[in-house]
Amino acid sequence: MSGKVSHFIKRVKDGAIKEKFGDLLFIWPYTKHNIIFVILYTLLGLSGTATGIISGLVSKDLVDIITNHRTGELIKAFVMLISTALLSTIISQVSIIITTKITLKIKNEIQGDVFDKIITTQWEDLSKYHSSDLIYRWNGDSSQLSTGVLTYIPNIIINITRLISALAVVISYDASFAVIAICCMPISLIASRTTMKRMKDSNMSTITASTKLSSFSLDIFSNSQTIKAFDMIGYCSKRLRELQKDHADAQMKYQRNMAINSLIFSIVSLFTTYVAYGWGVYRVWSGVITYGTMTMFLTLTSTLSGSINSFIGLVPSTISLCNASKRVREIQELPKEDYSQRTEVKAFFDEHRTEGVGLCVRDLAYTYATGTEVFTKASLDAHPHEVVSFVGPSGEGKTTMLRFLLSIIRAKAGNGYLCAGNSTPESGGPCMDLTASVRQLIAYVPQGNTMLSGTLAENMRNVRQDATDEEIIEALKMACAWSFIEKLPEGINSPIQERGGGFSEGQAQRLSIARALLKKAPILLLDEATSALDIDTEKEVLKNIMADDYPRTTIITTHRPSVLRMCKRVYSIRNLECVTLSESEINDLLSSY
């Protein structure tokens, strides 16, 4: 006994108990927000409890009426019995419908909240999680939480009420039956104590195995072309079955523990029922109680033991709820991006709309999570009506610089600024610090295919919902994409397959550029966005961008120097700094290409 107390004290000191309490407390804001629905669910459960107690009492009267041959009261008793049964059925079905509707509402609310938390998490912290893991937390764990929000506290209240009311009725007739039911509680607790710990571990193992399986399948389906090209089908098929086996083993382990618990509860329940039955027969035989009273006792004793087992059964549901809460909390507690200055950024742009806005970086220092330094003291300037480029081989930090300008990554040291016109931080002109709020002024074309499923027009309007068809066509023309879109039977309403399927890589790049131009953002970032275009098309796209009267600041990264003649400044990352290339260095690059 002292060992168990010491173990509990140790868990309190370690913070394990506090952590579990925090996991359960996590659902309270959602419960509070939906308190009307939670109360309604509780009332429906209590109504079911009341009809169950009444049904037991009516059954008692019916048996006593039959055994005592009181035929005058038989019809009334039958009507009461049928009425309570019908009422119980109606309450049950209404409860199912209402519970389903409420659960869906709460699930959507939690999923929406979790989605917002995930999508606004700092990119560096979020990138540590596989997308399938995030999907499981958003969908599976949110579903578990929504059920817990609606049912966890009400089920405790309902079971307590059922236990007390049944106990009160039994005690009022014969307290000995209540003693039989209550004595079974410690038996259930002691017998199931070992399997509860196993259930907790196996539940988390099942979630982990499921996430690994989902991650693998998502990777394979997203990269099926690469899988075929490297003739990896055999390996992938074998690996899938290994992960399936791990998932099945974890799930079976959890189900075995569930089955053991259920078996324990069933044995205890059967033991209670038969002890109560034998005791009831003895009491009837002794003339202490009637047959009807014995029938009622058997029914209510079953209700008592069922309520006790329901309390014990809350343990596995608590485990699942705590695990789901812990996984969702883990994401929600990650550092969030700063969008607090959206209004100030918009006001800054509106004030300087005519002259445009640019970007400045001063003494940027950044190190990858692996410890590799990318920048130690990098600086750059890009102003309206300018095209500024970064050149150099892959892996030198060009994309990293764009991520900093987008406030996707956080600098170790140094600052970034949004500046009006040709202003710089040193000139004393109007400037603002870069935060995630500045993204509303940026159009970004990353590497790779970024088109989404849906029609071309829907893809375009993702960045600007009020864009007209004419504006979409104009953006397509600027990106040299209209020449192949106008030939499609449905034009801009043509469907785009997943990951831009149906278009070549070069065509998909031009569509991505058109989408960015449609946004009419004062800052345009192109990350190797013309790598799949031929040199003539690449030059034509950039000429169209430069010929536009809109005061746009354009920054491009490229490993091809073919467009450097069109750039105001060319930066190269050397010795962890941004170095401005001279005319002769640019000529050397052009001659060696």
N, C-alpha and C positions, 0 to 999 in steps of 0.2 A: 504493500500500500504506500509506504514511504517513498519507494522508487518511482511510482506513478506521479506522486505529488512533486517530487524533484524534477521529473521529466517535464511536467506542466510548467513549473517555475522557470526551468531552463528555456522553454519555448517562449514564455512571456518576455524573458530578458533578451532573447535573440530577436524579438520583434515579429516572430511568426504569427502569434495570435493577433497582434495589432495589424499585420499585413492582411490577414484573412478578414478581419473586421472592416478594414479599408476597402477590400474587394467588394464586400456586401454593401457597404455604405455608398459605393460608387453608383448604385442603381437608384438611390433615394431621390436625386433631382428629377429623374424621369418618372418615378412613382408619384412624386409631389405634383408634377406637371399634369399627370393623368389621374389625379386622385378621384375624380368623379367616376371614371371607368373602373378603377380599382374597388371603390365602394360598391358599385353596381355588381361587379363579379362576386364580391364578398357576400352581398345580400342574396344573390342567387344561390350561393353555396349554403348559406344559413337556412334559406327556404327549403333546400333539399334535406338538410339535417332535421328541420322541424317536421317535414312530411314523413321522414323515416321514423322518428320517434312516435308520431301519431299513428303510423301504420302498425308499429309494434303493439301499441295500446289497443288499437282496433282488433288486431289479430287475437289478442288475449281475450277480449270481450266475446269475439266470435266463437272461440273454442269453448269458453265457459257457457255460452248460450246453448251450444250444441250438446255439450256433455250434461247440462242440467235440464235439457229439453224445454227451454224457454222459447217456444216457437213464435210467440208474439213479437219478440225482439229480433228474430232472425233476419227479416227483410231489411230492417234498419241497419243492422250490422253489415250486411252484404253491400248495401248502398254506400255506407261509410268506407268500407274496404276498397270498393271499386273506385270511389271518388278520390281517395288518397293515392291509389295506384296511378289513376289518370293524371292527377295533379303532379305527381312525381315525374311522370313521363314528359308532360308539357314543360315543366321547369327544366328538365334535363336537355330537351331539344332546343328550347329558347336559349339556354345557357351555352350550348354548343355554337349556335349562330352568333350570339353576341360576343362570345369569347373569341371566335375566329375574326370577326370584324375589328374588335378592339386590338387583338394581337397584331393584325396587319397594320393598323394605324400606328401603334407604338413601334413596331419593327421599322416602318418607313421613317419615323421620326429619328430613331436611333441610327439607322443606316445613313440618313442625311447628315446627321451630326458627325458621325465617324468619317464619312466621306469628306466633309469640309475640313476636319482635323487632319486627315491624311494628305489632302491636296495642298494644304497650307503649311505642311511641315518642311523644315529646312531640307533642301535636296540632299546634302551630304549625309544627314542622319537617316533620311528615308531610303537612300540608295543601298543601305546595308540590308534591307529586307527584299526578298524576292517578290515579284508582283503577284504570284499565286498565293503567297503568304498573306499579303495585304488584302487580296480578294477574300480569302477565308476569314480574316478578322472582320472585314466589312460585311460579309454575308453570313457565314456560319456563326461566328461569335455574337454578332448583332441579333440574330434570331434567338440564340440562347438567352441573351439579356432581355429581349422583349418578352419572352415567356416568363422570365423571372420577375420582371417589373410588375406584370399583371397578376401572377399567381403566388409568388413566394410568401409575401406577408399575408394575403388573404387565406392561403392554405393553412398557415399557422393558426390564424383566428378561427377558421372553420373547424379545424381538428380539435382545438381547445374547447370550442363550444359543443362540438359533438361529444367529446369525452365527458365534459362536466354535466351536460344534460342527460346523457345516457346513464352516467354514474348516479345522478340525483334520483332518477326514476327507479333504478335498480335498488338503491339504498332504501328508498321509501317503501319498497315491498319486502326486500330481503337482502341485507348487506353482505351476506356470505357469498353471493354470486359476484359482487363487485371485488371482493378480496381475491377470488380466483383469477379475474381478468388482470388486476393490477399486479399480481405476483408474477405474471408472465413478462412484464416489462424488463426487469433486470436480466432475465434469461436471454431475451432478444439482444439486449445491449452487449452483454458479455460474449455471446456467441458470434456476433457480427463485427466485433471490435477489430479483429485482425484483418478481415477482408476490406474494411473501409480504407485503410492505408493503401492497400493494393489497388483499390478502385481509383484512388486519386492519382497514383503513379501511372496506371494503365490508361486512364482517360487522357492524360497529357501525352503519353506515348502514342496513342491513337491519333491525336491531333497533329503531332509532329510527323508521323508516318504519312498521314493524309496530305499534309502540306508538301512533303517531298515528292509524293506521287503527282500532285497537281503541278508542281514546279517543273518536273521533268516533262510531263505531257505538254505543258504550255510552251516550253522551250522547243520541243520537237516540232509541234505544229507550226510555230512561228518561223522555224528555220528548215522547213521540209526540203527546200531546194538545195541547201547546203548538205543536208543529210544524204540526199540522193547523189549529189556530186561527189562526195567522199566515200560512197558505197558503205555507209554506216548503218544501213537498215538492219543487218543481222545483229550488230552490237546493240543498237537501240531497242530492238525487240527483246533481246536477252535482258538488258538492263531494266526494261519495263516490268518484266515478270519478276525480277528480283525485288523491285520496289513494291509490286503488288503483293508478293509473299510477305514482306515486312509489314505492310499495311494490314493484311489479313491476320497475321500472327498477333499484332497489337490489338486489333479489334476483337479477336477471339479471346485474348487474355482478359480484356475488359468485360466481355459477355460472360466468361466463366465466373468472374468475380460477382457479376450481377446475378447470375444463376445461383451461386452459393448463398448470396444474401436472400434471394427470393425463397430458396429452399429452407433456409433457417426460419424465415418469417412464416412460411407455410406450415412447417413442422410445429412451431410454437402455437400458431393459430389453431391447428388441428388438435393439439394437445389441450389447449384451453377449451375448445368446443366440446371435446369428449369428456373432459373432467366436469365441465358445467352440465353436460347432458346427464352424466352419471349422478351428479349431486342433485340435479333436478328430479330425476326419477326417484331417488331416495326421499327427497322432501315431499313429493307427491304421494309416495307409498306410505310415508309417515303421517299424511294428512295435514301437513303444515301449509302447503300451497295447493292451488288448483292446477289442472292441466293447462288452462289458459295462461296462468301466471308463469308456469314453466316454459311455455312457448315464447312468451314475451322475454323471459330471462335469457333464453337461448339466443334470441334475435339481438337483444341489447348487449349481451356478453360478446357476441361476434362484433357488434359495433364498437364496443370498448377496446377489444384487442386489435380491431382494424384501425382505430384511431391511434393507438399506441404504436402499431407498426408503421402507420403513416408518418408519425413523428420521426421514427428511426429511418424511414424511407426518404425523409428530407435530406439525409446526409449525402447520398449520391447526387441528388439534384443540387445541393449546396456546393459540392465539389465541382460539378460542371459549371455552375454559375460563377464560382470564384475563379476558375480557370479562364472562362470567357471574359470576365471582368478584368482579370490581370492582363490578358493579351490586348484588350482594347485600351486599357489605361496606359499600357506601355507605349502605344502609338500616340495617344493623346497627350502624354507628358513630354514628348520630344519637343525640342525648340521649334517655335513657330516663326514664320516670316513676318516682317513688319509691314503691314499695309495701312498703318495709322495715318499716313500723310497723303492719302489719295486726293483729298480735297485741296491741300496746299500745292501738290504737284500740278493738278489741273489748273488751279488759279495762276501758278507760275507760268505755265505754257500759254494760257489765254492772254496773259499780260505781254508775252513776247512772241505771240503767234506770227506776226509779220516778219520779224528777223530770224525766227527759228531758234532751236536749242541744240546744243552740242554736248559732248562728253569729254571730261578731263580726268586723268588718273595721275596721282602723285605718290611716288615711293611705295608702290605696291609690293608687299611680301606675302608669298603663299607657299604652303608646303602640303603635299599630299598626305593622306592618312598613313601611307606606308613610310613616311619620313623623307621622301624625295622632294627636294626644293625645286620649285618652278620659277619663282621670282624672289628677288631680295630687295630690289629698289627700282621697279619698273614704272615709267611715266609715259603718257601719250596725250595727244590733243586731237580732237575731231570736231569740226564746226559745220554749220549749215552750208549747203552747196558744195561740199567737199566729198570726195571719195578717198578714204584712207584704207590702206591695206597692210596686212601682216603676211609675210612670206617666210618660207622655210619648210624643212621636212616635218613629217608628222611626229608628234610627241614632244615638241619643243615648248608648247604652252599657248598656242594660238587659240584653241577652243577654250582653254582655261581662262584666258583674258576675256573672252566674250561672256563666259559664265559669270565672271566678276561684274562686268558691266550690266548684266541682267540681275545682279544681286542674288544669284543662285548659290554662289559659294561665298564664304566669309573670309576676309583677308586676315592674315596674321598681323600685318601692320600696313600703314598707308591708307589713302582715302580715294574715293571716287566722287566726282561732282557732275551735276547737271547744270550747264552754264547757258546763259542767254547769248545768242549770236556768237560773236568771236571772243566773248569774255573768257578769262581764265581766273583761277583762284588768286593768282598773283596780281592781276590787274585791278582787283577790287570791284569787278563787275558783278551783276546778279548771279549767284550760284546757290545750289542746294546739294546736300549730301545724297549719294545714291542709296536708295532703299528699294524694297520690292514694289513700293508704290509707283516708282518710275516706269515700271513695265507697261503701264497704260499708254506710254508715249513711244514704245518700241515695237517694231515688227521684226521678227526673227525667223530666219530660214536655217535650220540646223542641217547637219550632214545626214544623208540617208533619206529614205522615203517617209514622209510624214503625213501623207494623205489618209483620210479616214474613210470608213465605209459610208455609203450614201451617194447622193448625186453630186456632180461637180458644183452646182449652185449651192447646195447645202454646205459643202466644204468651204466654199468661198465665204459664205455668210456666217460661218463659225466665228470669224474675227470681226464681222461687222453686220449685225442682223438687219439693218435697214438699207443695205446696199441694193440698188436697182439692177435689173438685167443689163442695162446700158453701161453702168459702172463696172460690172463684172467683166463684160466684154472688153471695155477699155483697158482694164488691168491685164487681161489675157493678151491683148495686143502688145502692151508694154513689155511683157515677159516673153514675147515671141511664141505664144502658145495658141493664139486664135487660129493660126493657119491649119492646125490639125483638129481643133475642137469644132470649127465650123463645118467640117466634113462629116461629123458624126450625125446620125439620123435625128437624135434628140438634142443636139447642141449642148448648151450648158446644163441641161437637165439629164444628161447621160449619166448612168450609174458608174460608180467607181468601186471596184472590188476591194477586199481587205488588203491593207498595206499597199494600196495604189495599183493593185492588179488590173491588167487591161491596158496599161500604158508602159512604154519603155522607161528606163531610168532617167534618160534625158528629158523626156516629156513630163514625167512626174516632178522633176526638179523645176521645170518652167512653171508648172501649175502651182508649186509651193511658193515660188517667187511672186507669181500673180496674186496669190492669196495675201502675201505680205504687203504688196503694193496697194491692194484694195483697202487695207486698214487705214491708209493715209496717215501713217504715223510719222512724226518728225525725225525719228531715228530708225535706220534700217541696218540690221546686222545680218551678214551673209557668211555662213560658216561652210566653206568649200561648196557653196550652193550652186556653182557652175561647173563642178568637176566632171560631170557627165556630158557637158555640152561641147560641141566642136568649137574651135577658136573663133570662127566667124560669128556664130550664134552668141557666144559668150560676150564678144565685143559689142554686138548689136543690143543685147539686153542692157549692158552697162551704159551704152550711149543713150538709150531711151530713158534710163533713170536719171542721167546727168542732164538731159535736155529738158526734163520736167521743171517747170517754174517753181514747184513746191519747194520751200526751204528745207530740204531733207539732208540729214547727216548720214552718210553711208560708210560703214566699216565692213571690209571683206577680209576673209582669210583665204589663202590659196597656197598651193605648193607649185602652181604654174605661174611663171612670171609674164605670161603673154599679155596681160592687161595692165601692167605696171605703168605704161606710158599715160594711161588715163587717170592715174591717181595723183592726188595733191601731195601726199606723203606716203612713203613706204617704210614700214617698220620691220625689223628683224630682231628676234630674241637671241641675244648673245650674252653670255656670262650672267644669265638670270636677270637681264635688263632689256628694255626696249630701245633699240638703237635705230635712229633715222638714217636710212641709206642715202648716200650721195648719188649724184647723177652718174658718176663713173661706175659705182657699184651696181646701180640698176642696169647700166649698159652691159656690164660683165655678166649679170644674170641672164639678160636677154640673148646675149651672144652664145652662152653656154647651153641654152634651152633647145 
